[in-house]
Amino acid sequence: MEPVPPRADAAEGSAEALLRRLEWTVIRRLDGLLQGDYRTLWRGAGLDLADLREYQHGDDVRHIDWNVTARLQVPHVRQYTEDREMAAWFLLDLSASIDFGSDVRAKRGVAREFTAVLARLLTRHGNRVGALLYGTEVDTVIPARAGRTHVLHLLQRMAQRPAQAAPGATQLRELLLAAQRIVKRRSTLFVVSDFISPPGWEQALAELARRHEVTAVRLYDPLEMELPDLGLVTMHDAETGEQLLVDTHDPGFRSRFAAAAQARETALLETLARAGVDTLELATDDDLLDAILRFADLRRQRSRLAAGGGVPAHLTELKTVSR
């Protein structure tokens, strides 16, 4: 007889309860659906030069050895042996706005579940995971280690952090600059944030992406994109503490709110694309399993393109972000 899976309403404050629930509801299913194809999603961190050969059509031009090419007058590319072991780091924005959620889950809960699933998947395949935690500053660094116990420790450290009582604008740039200082070896980085931050972080993200494989995990709540008709509502800015009374019964106001939200969304996605990072969008009402599978499909297509293959006709309209 198979053991009974843990109840979904197990105490969320317990890292063990959370991880056991996700192992039953998400991780076991991902193992079967991905069929062990994790190397397609995240490459190993170490690349050792193995050989040189003549350039062939479809080779990555970034691997051309220009010194050898100049000497031999024939383009040559470097071939690498990839280290299967990799280190992954979660850059976790746990500032005040992350505590917002209009329904069952807040963005903080989504961040914790995503981190639990990806960290456990990676450590089960022999990789190490670490984390940088940001509230009003980068106050916690969890070194990269392997194993289920380490994942539980990471989740417990996230759970023990109280909500940010003191308002203050998130300075995402500080988190990204801290990652540049701390993560020395090429790694896979997940920037988990709602990206509600003053400008200035864009260049730091681009610099990280030049050295590491970076995925932006953008958290949002549907209420941040479109307001329902709720009458008079007091809106509170968790970052600044400012309060504003608005009339959501006014269709003109709701329309202007949706247009402004869409403009911010478009600008953010364009910024992330220019920085050279992949983007996974996670809403508080998203199914985590479906979101990760859509992201996996995107990464497979990117891998085919990098190898010189084309995109199948039925996937030509695949969006560059997962929603």
C-alpha positions in Angstrom: 0.0 0.0 0.0 1.3 3.5 -0.9 1.6 6.0 1.9 -1.1 8.6 2.1 0.1 12.0 0.8 0.2 14.9 3.3 -2.8 17.2 3.4 -2.6 20.4 1.5 -3.7 22.3 4.7 -0.7 21.1 6.7 0.9 23.9 8.7 2.6 26.1 6.1 5.0 27.5 8.8 6.6 24.0 8.8 9.3 23.7 6.2 8.9 19.9 6.4 5.2 20.0 5.8 5.5 22.4 2.9 8.3 20.3 1.2 6.4 17.0 1.7 3.3 18.5 0.2 5.1 19.8 -2.8 7.0 16.5 -3.3 3.7 14.8 -3.6 1.8 17.3 -5.7 4.5 18.9 -7.9 7.9 17.3 -7.8 6.9 13.7 -8.3 4.8 14.7 -11.4 7.6 16.9 -12.7 10.0 13.9 -12.5 7.8 11.9 -14.8 6.8 14.7 -17.2 10.3 16.0 -17.7 11.6 12.4 -17.9 14.9 13.4 -16.3 15.7 16.0 -19.0 17.1 18.5 -16.5 20.2 19.3 -18.5 18.0 20.9 -21.2 16.8 23.3 -18.6 19.9 24.2 -16.7 23.5 23.6 -17.9 26.3 22.6 -15.6 28.4 25.4 -14.2 31.9 24.2 -15.2 33.1 24.2 -18.8 36.5 22.7 -19.5 38.2 23.0 -22.9 38.4 19.6 -24.5 39.3 20.1 -28.1 39.4 22.4 -31.2 37.8 21.6 -34.6 36.9 23.4 -37.7 33.8 25.6 -37.6 30.6 24.1 -39.0 27.4 25.7 -40.0 25.2 26.1 -36.9 28.0 26.3 -34.4 27.8 28.9 -31.7 30.0 31.8 -32.9 30.8 32.7 -29.3 33.0 29.5 -29.2 35.2 30.6 -32.1 38.9 30.6 -31.1 40.1 33.7 -32.9 43.8 33.1 -32.2 43.7 29.7 -33.8 41.5 31.0 -36.6 44.0 33.7 -37.4 47.0 31.3 -37.4 45.3 28.6 -39.6 43.2 31.0 -41.8 40.3 28.6 -41.2 37.6 29.2 -38.5 38.0 26.9 -35.5 35.7 26.5 -32.5 36.4 25.3 -29.0 34.7 22.2 -27.8 34.0 21.9 -24.1 33.4 19.1 -21.6 30.5 20.2 -19.3 30.7 19.6 -15.6 27.4 17.9 -14.7 27.4 19.4 -11.2 26.1 22.9 -11.0 25.4 25.5 -8.3 22.1 27.4 -8.3 21.4 30.5 -6.3 18.1 32.0 -5.4 18.2 35.8 -5.1 15.0 36.3 -3.0 13.3 39.7 -2.8 11.4 39.5 0.5 10.5 43.2 0.8 7.2 44.6 1.9 5.4 44.4 -1.5 6.0 40.6 -1.5 3.5 40.2 1.3 0.6 41.3 -1.0 -2.0 38.8 -2.1 -5.6 39.3 -3.0 -6.8 35.7 -2.6 -5.5 32.6 -0.9 -1.7 33.1 -1.5 0.5 36.1 -1.2 3.5 36.6 -3.5 5.7 35.5 -0.6 4.0 32.1 -0.5 4.5 31.7 -4.2 8.2 32.6 -3.9 8.6 30.0 -1.1 6.9 27.2 -3.1 8.9 27.9 -6.3 12.1 27.9 -4.3 11.1 24.6 -2.6 10.3 22.9 -5.9 13.4 24.0 -7.8 15.8 23.6 -4.9 14.6 20.1 -4.3 14.7 19.1 -8.0 18.3 20.4 -8.3 19.6 18.8 -5.1 18.0 15.5 -6.0 20.3 15.5 -9.0 23.5 16.1 -7.0 23.6 19.9 -7.4 24.0 22.6 -4.7 21.7 25.5 -4.0 22.3 28.7 -2.0 20.3 31.9 -1.4 20.6 35.6 -0.8 17.7 37.0 1.2 16.7 40.7 0.8 14.3 42.6 3.1 15.4 46.2 3.3 19.0 45.0 2.6 20.8 41.8 1.9 20.9 40.5 5.4 21.2 36.7 4.9 23.5 34.6 2.8 22.9 30.8 2.8 25.9 29.1 1.2 25.4 26.7 -1.6 25.1 23.1 -0.4 23.4 19.9 -1.5 20.8 17.6 0.2 17.2 17.7 1.4 18.2 18.9 4.9 19.8 22.0 3.3 16.6 22.7 1.3 14.6 22.5 4.6 17.0 24.9 6.2 16.6 27.4 3.4 12.8 27.2 3.5 12.8 27.6 7.3 15.0 30.7 7.1 12.5 32.1 4.6 9.5 31.3 6.9 11.1 32.8 10.0 11.4 36.2 8.4 8.6 38.5 9.6 6.8 40.8 7.2 8.6 44.1 6.6 7.0 46.5 9.0 9.1 49.5 8.1 8.1 50.9 4.7 10.8 51.7 2.2 11.3 51.4 -1.5 12.9 48.1 -2.6 16.4 48.6 -3.9 16.7 45.6 -6.2 20.1 46.8 -7.4 21.5 46.1 -3.9 20.5 42.4 -4.2 22.0 42.1 -7.7 25.2 43.8 -6.7 25.5 41.5 -3.7 25.2 38.5 -5.9 28.0 39.8 -8.1 30.3 40.0 -5.0 29.3 36.7 -3.5 28.7 34.2 -6.4 32.1 33.9 -7.9 31.9 30.7 -10.0 29.5 30.6 -13.0 26.2 29.4 -11.7 22.5 29.3 -12.4 20.7 32.3 -10.8 17.0 32.7 -10.1 16.0 36.3 -9.3 12.7 35.9 -7.5 11.0 39.3 -7.2 8.0 41.3 -8.2 10.5 43.8 -9.6 8.7 46.7 -7.9 11.8 48.9 -7.5 13.2 52.3 -8.5 15.3 52.2 -11.7 19.0 51.4 -11.5 18.9 47.6 -11.2 18.8 47.0 -15.0 22.6 47.3 -15.6 23.4 45.2 -12.6 21.1 42.4 -13.9 22.7 42.6 -17.4 26.2 42.3 -15.8 25.0 39.2 -13.9 23.6 37.6 -17.1 27.0 38.0 -18.8 28.6 35.8 -16.2 25.9 33.5 -15.1 22.7 31.8 -16.4 20.0 34.0 -15.1 16.2 33.5 -14.9 14.0 36.3 -13.7 11.0 34.9 -11.8 8.6 37.7 -11.8 5.8 37.5 -9.1 2.6 39.3 -9.4 -1.0 39.3 -8.2 -3.9 39.6 -10.7 -5.3 42.5 -8.7 -2.1 44.4 -9.6 -3.0 44.2 -13.2 -6.8 44.9 -13.2 -9.2 46.2 -10.6 -12.7 44.8 -10.1 -15.6 47.0 -9.2 -15.4 47.2 -5.4 -16.6 50.7 -4.9 -14.6 53.0 -2.7 -11.3 51.3 -1.7 -8.3 52.5 0.3 -5.2 51.5 -1.5 -2.0 51.1 0.5 1.5 51.2 -0.9 3.5 48.6 1.1 6.8 50.1 -0.1 6.2 53.7 0.9 3.3 53.5 3.4 1.3 55.9 1.3 -2.5 55.5 1.3 -5.0 56.6 -1.4 -8.8 56.5 -1.5 -10.0 55.4 -5.0 -13.4 54.8 -6.6 -13.1 51.5 -8.4 -16.8 51.8 -9.4 -15.6 54.4 -12.0 -15.0 52.5 -15.3 -12.7 55.2 -16.5 -10.5 54.8 -13.5 -10.4 51.0 -13.9 -9.5 51.4 -17.5 -6.7 53.9 -16.8 -5.4 51.6 -14.0 -5.3 48.6 -16.4 -3.6 50.6 -19.2 -0.9 51.8 -16.8 -0.4 48.3 -15.5 0.0 47.0 -19.0 2.5 49.7 -19.9 4.6 48.8 -16.8 4.3 45.1 -17.8 5.5 45.7 -21.3 8.4 48.0 -20.2 9.5 45.4 -17.6 9.5 42.5 -20.0 11.4 44.5 -22.6 14.0 45.5 -19.9 14.4 41.8 -18.9 14.8 40.8 -22.5 17.5 43.5 -23.1 19.4 42.2 -20.0 19.6 38.8 -21.7 17.7 36.8 -19.1 14.8 34.4 -19.5 11.6 35.3 -17.7 9.1 33.1 -15.8 6.0 35.0 -14.7 4.2 33.5 -11.7 0.9 34.9 -10.5 -0.5 34.2 -7.0 -3.3 32.1 -8.6 -1.0 30.2 -11.0 -0.7 26.4 -10.9 3.1 26.0 -10.2 3.4 22.7 -12.0 1.9 24.1 -15.2 4.0 27.2 -15.0 7.3 25.2 -14.7 6.3 22.9 -17.5 5.6 25.9 -19.8 8.9 27.3 -18.9 10.6 24.0 -19.6 9.1 24.0 -23.1 10.5 27.5 -23.7 14.0 26.4 -22.6 13.9 23.4 -24.9 13.1 25.6 -27.8 15.9 28.0 -26.9 18.2 25.0 -26.7 17.3 23.9 -30.2 17.8 27.4 -31.6 21.2 27.6 -29.9 22.1 24.3 -31.5 21.1 25.7 -35.0 17.8 23.9 -35.2 14.6 25.6 -36.3 11.4 26.0 -34.3 8.5 23.7 -35.3 5.7 25.4 -37.1 3.2 24.7 -34.3 5.5 26.5 -31.8 6.3 29.6 -33.9 4.0 31.7 -31.8 5.3 30.5 -28.5 5.7 33.6 -26.2 9.1 34.4 -24.9 7.7 34.5 -21.4 5.7 31.9 -19.5 2.5 33.0 -17.8 
